[in-house]
Amino acid sequence: MAGTYAVTIIGTSGRISHNATAIFRFTASASPGFTITASSSVSFASGQTATSDVKVDHENGFSSQVELAATVSPSTGLSVSLNPFSLANGSGTSTATFRSFTQGNYTVTITATSGASRHTTTVNVHVAAVSHAPPAPSTTSGLDPVIFYGIFGGIIILVVAGTSLVLRRIRRSRS
């Protein structure tokens, strides 16, 4: 038990007596336990996934199995899985995987339990809306349709005009 104790030793031989007092101070040692940590925040786009390492560290010789569980607030819109969800020997790393198709802000509480000991850590999760890129413009042979058909029309005009000139020369040369 923690405290300060005095021990007196008395030695006697015949009529001679001597004593010595020793003072002992005892402090309570820290009890075995564990801590849990994870990233404080995670962000990702709706329809995607994100991960965070959940680390459990043992302290003062703790070596019992630790079970992990996650709760989400609000309770719908985000799913969380922990792999592994049980850590042997009181320490290790688990991966929390977050999935959502619903944009919003969520609070995930990860609880580590071993016997009567329970510790928690909180991860704030932000799920962003998916930004849709504007549709790519339609192209013909890699060109904007207006440019393509303008060039195509110009080529047709040149072919018709060239053919017309050739035919005129042929007629003139026959006459």
Secondary structure as GFF3:
##gff-version 3
##sequence-region A 1 175
A	DSSP	beta_strand	3	13	.	.	.	ID=ss1
A	DSSP	beta_strand	16	26	.	.	.	ID=ss2
A	DSSP	beta_strand	33	37	.	.	.	ID=ss3
A	DSSP	beta_strand	41	45	.	.	.	ID=ss4
A	DSSP	beta_strand	49	59	.	.	.	ID=ss5
A	DSSP	beta_strand	66	73	.	.	.	ID=ss6
A	DSSP	beta_strand	79	83	.	.	.	ID=ss7
A	DSSP	beta_strand	86	87	.	.	.	ID=ss8
A	DSSP	three_ten_helix	88	90	.	.	.	ID=ss9
A	DSSP	beta_strand	92	99	.	.	.	ID=ss10
A	DSSP	beta_strand	104	114	.	.	.	ID=ss11
A	DSSP	beta_strand	117	128	.	.	.	ID=ss12
A	DSSP	alpha_helix	145	174	.	.	.	ID=ss13
###
